């Protein structure tokens, strides 16, 4: 459980910094704090779509969490399969 949580947090932080690296200006880190990066992304979503900023923060975090959730699910399935093979 703790390992899954750590994998989720590590992947989530890497995704945040990856998005910051991809956004304009390309290849530069304007923000060093992950909360500022999420806020910047959320306000960009709010500006483009017209959604209120509080809702766009939730949308931004949900979008950034998708790769981390997928990675944790795949990791847990692989671990579960190894346990089954080990018991046989």
Secondary structure, 3 states (H helix, E strand, C coil): CHHHHHHHHHHHHHHHHHHHHHCCCCCCCCCCCHHHHHHHHHHHHHHHHCCCHHHHHHHHHHHHHHHHHHHHHHHHHHHHHHHHHHHC
